[in-house]
Amino acid sequence: MLQGVNHQVVEVTRPECEYFERVIFFVKPEYSAVSEGTLRERAGKIAGEAGAPPPTKTRINRLASIGRLFLAAAAGAVVTAVVSYLFF
């Protein structure tokens, strides 16, 4: 457990969940008197219960990326057309 100026932090470096490398928990000030072992145990349990992000978020992010790609291509085509019209 790390003791900061304003916060206590519990870092779980090897959670049981395969998706995460490390998990950092900020301890609420009212629980700062709880023992380090109890905090570590609870943080490890919560980190182990974490799962993969829902597939809908992944799909939405993919669709947003494809949309941005098409918008960038359209903007490039418009700029090219305007430049060729003005200078050629």
C-alpha positions as CSV (number, residue, x, y, z in Angstrom):
1,M,0.0,0.0,0.0
2,L,1.3,3.4,-0.9
3,Q,0.7,6.4,1.4
4,G,0.3,9.7,-0.5
5,V,-0.1,13.2,0.7
6,N,-3.9,13.2,0.3
7,H,-4.8,9.6,-0.5
8,Q,-4.0,6.1,0.4
9,V,-3.6,3.9,-2.7
10,V,-3.7,0.1,-3.0
11,E,-2.2,-1.4,-6.1
12,V,-2.9,-4.9,-7.2
13,T,-0.1,-5.8,-9.6
14,R,-1.1,-9.3,-10.7
15,P,-4.9,-9.5,-10.7
16,E,-6.5,-12.8,-11.5
17,C,-8.3,-11.2,-14.5
18,E,-6.5,-11.8,-17.7
19,Y,-7.5,-8.4,-19.2
20,F,-5.7,-6.2,-16.7
21,E,-2.0,-5.9,-15.9
22,R,-2.4,-3.8,-12.8
23,V,-5.3,-2.2,-10.8
24,I,-5.1,0.9,-8.6
25,F,-7.6,1.6,-5.9
26,F,-7.9,4.9,-4.0
27,V,-9.0,4.4,-0.4
28,K,-11.7,6.7,0.9
29,P,-10.4,8.8,3.8
30,E,-12.9,7.4,6.3
31,Y,-11.4,3.9,5.7
32,S,-7.8,4.9,6.0
33,A,-7.6,3.4,9.5
34,V,-8.4,-0.1,8.2
35,S,-5.5,-2.5,8.2
36,E,-3.4,-2.9,5.1
37,G,-4.0,-6.6,4.9
38,T,-7.8,-6.1,4.9
39,L,-7.5,-3.4,2.1
40,R,-5.2,-5.6,0.0
41,E,-7.5,-8.6,0.4
42,R,-10.6,-6.7,-0.6
43,A,-8.8,-5.0,-3.5
44,G,-7.6,-8.4,-4.8
45,K,-11.1,-9.8,-4.6
46,I,-12.6,-6.9,-6.5
47,A,-9.8,-7.0,-9.1
48,G,-10.3,-10.7,-9.6
49,E,-14.0,-10.2,-10.3
50,A,-13.4,-7.7,-13.1
51,G,-14.1,-9.0,-16.6
52,A,-13.8,-8.0,-20.2
53,P,-15.5,-4.9,-21.4
54,P,-19.0,-5.5,-22.9
55,P,-19.0,-6.4,-26.6
56,T,-21.3,-3.6,-27.4
57,K,-18.8,-1.0,-26.4
58,T,-16.2,-2.6,-28.6
59,R,-18.6,-2.6,-31.5
60,I,-19.5,1.0,-31.0
61,N,-15.8,2.0,-30.8
62,R,-15.2,0.1,-34.1
63,L,-18.1,1.8,-35.9
64,A,-17.0,5.2,-34.6
65,S,-13.5,4.6,-36.0
66,I,-14.8,3.5,-39.4
67,G,-17.0,6.6,-39.5
68,R,-14.1,8.9,-38.6
69,L,-12.1,7.2,-41.4
70,F,-14.8,7.9,-44.0
71,L,-15.1,11.5,-42.8
72,A,-11.4,12.1,-43.1
73,A,-11.4,10.6,-46.6
74,A,-14.3,12.8,-47.6
75,A,-12.6,15.9,-46.2
76,G,-9.4,15.1,-48.1
77,A,-11.4,14.7,-51.3
78,V,-13.1,18.1,-50.8
79,V,-9.8,19.8,-50.1
80,T,-8.2,18.2,-53.1
81,A,-11.1,19.2,-55.3
82,V,-11.0,22.9,-54.1
83,V,-7.2,23.1,-54.5
84,S,-7.3,21.7,-58.0
85,Y,-10.2,24.0,-59.0
86,L,-8.4,27.1,-57.7
87,F,-4.9,26.4,-59.0
88,F,-5.4,24.4,-62.2
